[in-house]
Amino acid sequence: MHNTGDAVAELPPARLWLVRHGSTEWSRSGRHTGRTDIDLDATGREQAKALGERLAEQDFAVVLTSPLKRARQTCELAGLGDVAEVDEQLAEWDYGDYEGRTTAEIRTTRPGWQLFRDGCPHGEVAAAVGARADRVLERLARDPRCRGAEAVCFSHGHLLRVLAARWLGLPPEDAQLVALDTASISILGYEHEWRVVERWNS
């Protein structure tokens, strides 16, 4: 059986690269950073420049970035800002009332809370993030520039994990099974007719 699930059936990019933004003050402390528009810290800026060296040999037909500064700054410092297109769907999970709080802090008032199972009050649940990820994949599927080419998305940890799950035809909740570090590169591709993860959290 083809592993499309209910995600986009045909995805033209030969490979889709996922780049998580560099380090921020909040990412280092484990605080949930959704729609708070925080800058990269000094380490994050250096990480982004190093990403540029790793991406320099790639020829991307389409470059998409989250509208949030930490992703856009990573894209710019990596040398792709001039060709990047902002896609609102690539914004991070909306954590609602849990914005800026760590999991440990949240569990003091909500024991056993799990983001992918429970979502966030006044924020998003996994299905909503999955729907946004699907819209990104649908955009790429419709873009003739992507056919047989490579595309890259600069975004955030939870959104990119869900995007990978949807590429594989898995429910967004399954993204809880994989982790993603700041300033990491992952690659989604194909093996014959199967959509696969070629590289993860590199």
Rosetta silent file (secondary structure, phi, psi, omega in degrees, C-alpha in Angstrom):
SEQUENCE: MHNTGDAVAELPPARLWLVRHGSTEWSRSGRHTGRTDIDLDATGREQAKALGERLAEQDFAVVLTSPLKRARQTCELAGLGDVAEVDEQLAEWDYGDYEGRTTAEIRTTRPGWQLFRDGCPHGEVAAAVGARADRVLERLARDPRCRGAEAVCFSHGHLLRVLAARWLGLPPEDAQLVALDTASISILGYEHEWRVVERWNS
SCORE:     score description
SCORE:     0.000 S_00000001
   1 L     0.000  137.269  176.508    0.000    0.000    0.000 S_00000001
   2 L   -69.507  138.343 -174.608    1.226    3.482   -0.834 S_00000001
   3 L   -89.684   51.650  179.493    1.854    5.478    2.330 S_00000001
   4 L   -87.187  -24.843 -174.662   -0.174    8.539    1.382 S_00000001
   5 L    53.075 -138.018  176.738   -2.822    8.272    4.098 S_00000001
   6 L  -106.521   19.078  175.045   -5.096   11.286    3.727 S_00000001
   7 L   -79.957 -176.463 -179.950   -2.230   13.683    3.036 S_00000001
   8 L   -58.996  130.508 -172.502   -1.531   15.144   -0.392 S_00000001
   9 L   -71.050  -41.657 -178.609   -1.451   12.245   -2.837 S_00000001
  10 L  -127.648  125.401 -176.126    1.255   13.513   -5.181 S_00000001
  11 L  -120.051  105.969 -172.044    4.017   15.846   -4.064 S_00000001
  12 L   -59.100  -35.593 -176.461    6.144   17.162   -6.933 S_00000001
  13 L   -56.197  134.052  175.894    9.357   18.150   -5.072 S_00000001
  14 L   -62.855  -37.338  174.580   11.967   15.477   -5.545 S_00000001
  15 E  -146.509  145.342  176.291   13.059   16.287   -2.015 S_00000001
  16 E  -118.253  117.693  179.437   11.744   18.618    0.667 S_00000001
  17 E   -90.764  138.742  177.463   14.299   20.035    3.089 S_00000001
  18 E  -117.862  124.418 -179.986   13.204   21.086    6.578 S_00000001
  19 E  -122.515  118.011  174.580   15.324   23.597    8.496 S_00000001
  20 E   -83.604  143.518 -178.854   14.531   24.468   12.095 S_00000001
  21 L   -60.795  163.725  178.437   15.526   27.941   13.185 S_00000001
  22 L   -72.646  179.388 -174.942   18.586   28.609   15.332 S_00000001
  23 L   -64.654  144.529  170.675   18.717   28.940   19.091 S_00000001
  24 L  -128.664  168.650  177.496   16.750   31.568   21.024 S_00000001
  25 H   -58.065  -40.713 -178.093   16.698   32.464   24.695 S_00000001
  26 H   -73.702  -37.805 -179.708   13.386   30.670   25.074 S_00000001
  27 H   -64.950  -34.759  179.986   14.371   27.540   23.145 S_00000001
  28 H   -67.674  -30.224 -177.986   17.418   27.117   25.384 S_00000001
  29 H   -94.933    0.014  177.555   15.239   27.250   28.510 S_00000001
  30 L    78.959   15.373  178.853   12.550   24.920   27.130 S_00000001
  31 L   -79.669  136.822  179.023    9.797   27.538   27.089 S_00000001
  32 L   -66.037  116.274 -176.865    7.048   26.957   24.549 S_00000001
  33 L  -114.271   96.028 -179.938    7.629   29.588   21.888 S_00000001
  34 L   -96.116  -91.615 -174.568    4.693   29.791   19.548 S_00000001
  35 L   -94.394   -2.463  173.631    3.609   33.185   18.257 S_00000001
  36 L   -65.141  123.799 -170.532    5.938   35.274   20.441 S_00000001
  37 L   -90.947   74.953 -174.411    8.166   36.919   17.826 S_00000001
  38 L   -91.016  146.775  178.498   11.523   36.436   19.499 S_00000001
  39 L   -80.531  161.268  167.289   14.912   37.013   17.846 S_00000001
  40 L   -62.772  148.407  170.585   17.726   34.512   17.500 S_00000001
  41 L   -88.258 -177.311 -176.679   20.315   34.747   20.257 S_00000001
  42 H   -59.889  -41.178  177.823   24.046   35.008   19.536 S_00000001
  43 H   -63.091  -42.319 -179.820   24.387   31.228   19.340 S_00000001
  44 H   -62.436  -37.122  178.541   21.399   31.042   17.000 S_00000001
  45 H   -66.690  -39.868  177.003   22.910   33.594   14.651 S_00000001
  46 H   -67.188  -38.846  177.239   26.139   31.613   14.452 S_00000001
  47 H   -61.350  -41.883 -178.447   24.167   28.420   13.880 S_00000001
  48 H   -64.314  -40.638  177.202   22.257   30.068   11.040 S_00000001
  49 H   -62.979  -39.714  178.604   25.481   31.170    9.333 S_00000001
  50 H   -65.981  -34.889  175.787   26.805   27.615    9.646 S_00000001
  51 H   -60.336  -36.614  179.052   23.583   26.331    8.046 S_00000001
  52 H   -59.344  -37.750  178.199   24.388   28.543    5.086 S_00000001
  53 H   -66.112  -36.490 -178.765   27.628   26.682    4.534 S_00000001
  54 H   -75.197  -27.279 -177.311   25.773   23.367    4.574 S_00000001
  55 H   -96.265   -6.044 -171.091   23.078   24.581    2.180 S_00000001
  56 L   -60.731  -30.247 -176.817   25.337   26.479   -0.209 S_00000001
  57 L   -84.012   -6.415 -175.753   25.664   23.612   -2.687 S_00000001
  58 L   -90.442  144.070  177.673   21.904   23.093   -2.976 S_00000001
  59 L  -111.674   98.750 -176.178   19.782   24.563   -5.746 S_00000001
  60 L   -92.844  128.489  177.581   16.307   25.102   -4.314 S_00000001
  61 L   -73.380  -32.547 -179.491   13.460   25.794   -6.700 S_00000001
  62 E  -138.732  133.778  176.398   11.319   27.146   -3.874 S_00000001
  63 E  -121.969  118.029  178.440   12.331   28.583   -0.485 S_00000001
  64 E  -114.757  145.473  176.814    9.555   29.050    2.082 S_00000001
  65 E  -138.379  148.812  170.037    9.861   30.553    5.540 S_00000001
  66 L   -59.816  152.860  176.817    7.654   31.065    8.550 S_00000001
  67 L   -73.665  -13.343 -175.264    6.668   34.701    9.113 S_00000001
  68 L   -76.821  143.980 -169.210    8.218   34.670   12.591 S_00000001
  69 H   -57.995  -39.297 -175.184   11.534   36.467   13.020 S_00000001
  70 H   -63.962  -32.601  176.473   13.558   33.554   14.342 S_00000001
  71 H   -78.037  -43.670 -179.755   12.832   31.541   11.197 S_00000001
  72 H   -63.833  -39.745  177.807   13.220   34.484    8.808 S_00000001
  73 H   -64.317  -39.933  177.584   16.521   35.468   10.429 S_00000001
  74 H   -61.837  -44.726  179.005   17.783   31.904   10.095 S_00000001
  75 H   -61.249  -44.499 -178.692   16.819   31.898    6.420 S_00000001
  76 H   -65.853  -46.441 -178.565   18.497   35.266    5.828 S_00000001
  77 H   -69.157  -23.483  175.965   21.716   34.401    7.664 S_00000001
  78 L   -80.856   -2.762  174.121   21.826   31.099    5.781 S_00000001
  79 L    92.573   11.597 -176.209   21.952   33.134    2.568 S_00000001
  80 L  -115.987    9.473 -177.378   18.468   32.440    1.194 S_00000001
  81 H   -61.501  -33.876 -175.752   16.586   35.513    2.354 S_00000001
  82 H   -68.058  -23.987 -177.530   16.576   37.154   -1.073 S_00000001
  83 H  -111.469    1.830 -175.180   14.613   34.309   -2.660 S_00000001
  84 E   -76.509  145.983  174.498   12.460   33.287    0.298 S_00000001
  85 E  -116.179  129.278  179.602    8.669   33.475    0.264 S_00000001
  86 E   -76.611  131.441  176.169    6.819   33.891    3.558 S_00000001
  87 L  -124.181  113.229 -177.338    4.133   31.275    4.180 S_00000001
  88 H   -58.919  -26.020 -178.143    1.854   31.989    7.139 S_00000001
  89 H   -68.490  -16.466 -178.477    1.074   28.260    7.422 S_00000001
  90 H   -88.180    3.179  175.904    4.656   27.614    8.564 S_00000001
  91 L   -62.041  154.876 -177.694    4.210   29.564   11.812 S_00000001
  92 L   -68.994  163.394  174.365    4.800   27.549   14.969 S_00000001
  93 L   -46.904  135.531  174.594    2.046   25.803   16.959 S_00000001
  94 L   -84.000  110.348 -175.659   -0.156   28.343   18.743 S_00000001
  95 L   -87.330   -0.005  174.526    0.315   27.447   22.412 S_00000001
  96 H    53.006 -124.354 -177.519   -2.429   29.788   23.633 S_00000001
  97 H   -66.875  -14.871 -177.872   -2.442   29.994   27.435 S_00000001
  98 H   -96.169    5.715  178.086    0.745   27.895   27.585 S_00000001
  99 L   -57.862  131.613  176.659    2.865   30.342   25.602 S_00000001
 100 L    81.040    0.663 -178.670    6.190   30.976   27.317 S_00000001
 101 L  -106.355  151.031  175.438    5.760   28.148   29.831 S_00000001
 102 L   -86.463  163.044  177.722    7.765   24.929   30.121 S_00000001
 103 H   -59.686  -40.886  179.862    6.137   21.503   30.185 S_00000001
 104 H   -61.094  -40.810  178.545    7.120   21.114   33.837 S_00000001
 105 H   -65.543  -42.636 -179.593    5.388   24.392   34.711 S_00000001
 106 H   -62.142  -39.396 -176.318    2.244   23.420   32.820 S_00000001
 107 H   -73.778  -10.246  174.240    2.058   20.077   34.594 S_00000001
 108 H   -68.659  -28.227  178.438    1.990   21.726   38.028 S_00000001
 109 H  -110.691  -13.918  178.197   -1.585   22.761   37.267 S_00000001
 110 L  -137.692   78.053 -176.171   -2.431   20.123   34.640 S_00000001
 111 L   -57.233  138.188  176.943   -0.739   16.844   35.614 S_00000001
 112 L    79.542    5.714 -178.288    0.033   14.489   32.752 S_00000001
 113 L   -58.118  136.409  174.666   -0.480   17.125   30.062 S_00000001
 114 L  -130.917  125.233 -175.220    0.799   16.120   26.619 S_00000001
 115 H   -55.850  -51.587 -172.469    0.916   18.668   23.813 S_00000001
 116 H   -70.155  -25.410  178.475    0.130   16.323   20.921 S_00000001
 117 H   -88.526  -41.469 -167.864   -2.754   14.640   22.755 S_00000001
 118 H  -103.880  -19.662 -176.479   -4.248   17.562   24.657 S_00000001
 119 L    65.106 -161.934 -174.029   -3.398   20.692   22.689 S_00000001
 120 L  -132.433  132.078  176.493   -3.471   24.118   24.320 S_00000001
 121 L   -61.064  133.567 -177.081   -6.355   26.128   25.784 S_00000001
 122 L    61.831   20.016  175.880   -7.045   29.158   23.577 S_00000001
 123 L  -132.116 -145.851 -175.918   -4.450   27.766   21.180 S_00000001
 124 L  -106.590  156.302  167.923   -4.209   24.902   18.698 S_00000001
 125 L  -104.696  168.292 -175.525   -4.694   21.152   18.824 S_00000001
 126 H   -57.464  -38.916 -177.878   -2.630   18.732   16.734 S_00000001
 127 H   -61.827  -36.663  179.424   -5.300   18.429   14.047 S_00000001
 128 H   -67.869  -39.817  177.249   -5.222   22.185   13.407 S_00000001
 129 H   -67.403  -38.619  176.538   -1.446   22.158   13.029 S_00000001
 130 H   -61.636  -38.196  178.627   -1.755   19.146   10.742 S_00000001
 131 H   -65.313  -37.341  177.218   -4.228   21.028    8.555 S_00000001
 132 H   -67.664  -41.089  177.201   -1.737   23.875    8.204 S_00000001
 133 H   -60.714  -40.868  177.549    1.023   21.432    7.309 S_00000001
 134 H   -60.371  -37.672  179.935   -1.233   19.922    4.646 S_00000001
 135 H   -67.116  -32.924  174.785   -1.745   23.372    3.147 S_00000001
 136 H   -64.717  -46.701 -179.185    2.019   23.813    2.833 S_00000001
 137 H   -64.944  -37.212  177.658    2.320   20.472    1.048 S_00000001
 138 H   -65.716  -38.651  177.041   -0.630   21.327   -1.197 S_00000001
 139 H   -60.139  -45.957  179.730    1.026   24.633   -2.119 S_00000001
 140 H   -65.586  -36.477 -179.854    4.198   22.817   -3.142 S_00000001
 141 H   -65.194  -30.524 -179.330    2.184   20.231   -5.054 S_00000001
 142 H   -85.494  -15.001 -172.892    0.565   22.980   -7.117 S_00000001
 143 L   -84.210  113.532 -177.901    3.783   24.891   -7.797 S_00000001
 144 H   -63.114  -20.724  177.917    5.237   23.939  -11.210 S_00000001
 145 H   -64.624  -23.933 -174.653    8.689   25.085  -10.082 S_00000001
 146 H   -82.756  -14.010 -172.194    8.814   22.129   -7.708 S_00000001
 147 L   -64.638  116.020 -179.415    8.366   19.400  -10.264 S_00000001
 148 L    70.745    9.888 -176.615   11.427   17.193  -10.108 S_00000001
 149 L  -113.980 -169.228  179.534   13.228   19.867   -8.088 S_00000001
 150 E  -120.791  144.688  178.528   14.039   20.519   -4.422 S_00000001
 151 E  -128.237  160.176  179.461   12.310   22.848   -1.978 S_00000001
 152 E  -138.804  141.244  176.822   13.159   24.007    1.538 S_00000001
 153 E  -120.442  124.851  172.997   11.061   25.197    4.473 S_00000001
 154 E   -98.413  119.391 -174.526   12.491   27.275    7.340 S_00000001
 155 E  -155.549 -143.652 -166.163   10.228   26.858   10.322 S_00000001
 156 L  -127.998  163.334 -171.842    9.886   25.599   13.889 S_00000001
 157 H   -55.927  -55.983 -175.657   10.273   22.390   15.855 S_00000001
 158 H   -71.677  -40.269  179.229    6.699   21.267   16.353 S_00000001
 159 H   -61.523  -44.447 -178.510    5.407   22.497   13.002 S_00000001
 160 H   -67.397  -34.636  176.639    8.201   20.733   11.103 S_00000001
 161 H   -63.363  -41.993  177.495    7.660   17.511   13.041 S_00000001
 162 H   -67.324  -39.170  178.922    3.989   17.578   12.059 S_00000001
 163 H   -59.829  -41.303  178.180    4.909   18.431    8.463 S_00000001
 164 H   -64.952  -41.510  178.261    7.105   15.335    8.310 S_00000001
 165 H   -60.942  -42.761 -179.061    4.326   13.173    9.720 S_00000001
 166 H   -69.379  -34.922  174.395    1.900   14.456    7.111 S_00000001
 167 H   -56.037  -40.200 -178.635    4.441   13.871    4.308 S_00000001
 168 L   -81.675   -2.464 -178.452    4.473   10.234    5.395 S_00000001
 169 L    79.445   18.333 -179.799    0.669   10.087    5.541 S_00000001
 170 L   -95.219  155.982  176.531    0.677    9.740    9.329 S_00000001
 171 L   -65.696  150.196 -177.077   -1.676   11.544   11.721 S_00000001
 172 H   -58.588  -28.080  179.527   -0.205   14.748   13.171 S_00000001
 173 H   -62.027  -26.319 -179.106   -0.212   13.222   16.648 S_00000001
 174 H   -69.309  -11.941  177.243    2.503   10.778   15.525 S_00000001
 175 H   -64.417  -16.638  177.316    4.945   13.700   15.316 S_00000001
 176 H   -65.344  -14.333 -175.322    5.407   13.262   19.074 S_00000001
 177 H   -83.549   -7.685 -178.387    7.587   10.232   18.265 S_00000001
 178 L  -128.238  147.687  179.275   10.441   12.264   16.763 S_00000001
 179 L  -108.996  160.634 -178.158   12.547   15.122   18.136 S_00000001
 180 L  -146.387  120.232 -179.378   14.062   18.067   16.293 S_00000001
 181 L   -83.178  161.423  172.498   16.953   20.238   17.480 S_00000001
 182 L   -64.008  150.072  177.663   17.486   23.908   16.725 S_00000001
 183 L    56.613   33.592  179.341   19.467   24.644   13.549 S_00000001
 184 L   -99.890  157.489  175.723   18.890   21.114   12.268 S_00000001
 185 E  -119.466  132.001  173.702   18.402   19.918    8.709 S_00000001
 186 E  -128.863  153.702 -178.431   16.049   17.108    7.733 S_00000001
 187 E  -131.785  127.780  174.915   15.235   15.807    4.263 S_00000001
 188 E  -106.217  136.942 -177.786   12.007   14.201    3.059 S_00000001
 189 E  -153.341 -148.954 -175.923   12.049   12.311   -0.207 S_00000001
 190 E  -133.595  147.862  164.500   11.037    9.175   -2.032 S_00000001
 191 E  -127.459  107.453 -170.134   12.119    5.578   -2.372 S_00000001
 192 L    57.390 -125.014 -178.980   10.369    4.292   -5.480 S_00000001
 193 L   -90.380   -0.483 -175.473    6.712    5.224   -4.925 S_00000001
 194 E   -92.425  133.952  171.242    7.099    5.517   -1.152 S_00000001
 195 E   -80.914  133.579 -172.214    7.521    8.803    0.638 S_00000001
 196 E  -138.126  167.455  166.586   10.315    8.475    3.172 S_00000001
 197 E   -95.399  114.616  179.311   12.545   10.374    5.571 S_00000001
 198 E   -82.316  -35.864 -179.625   15.996   10.468    3.975 S_00000001
 199 E  -149.912  143.067 -178.102   17.681   12.365    6.801 S_00000001
 200 L  -136.883  132.580  170.979   16.457   13.513   10.181 S_00000001
 201 L    55.682   40.582 -177.957   17.712   16.059   12.714 S_00000001
 202 L   -82.128    0.000    0.000   21.133   16.342   11.083 S_00000001
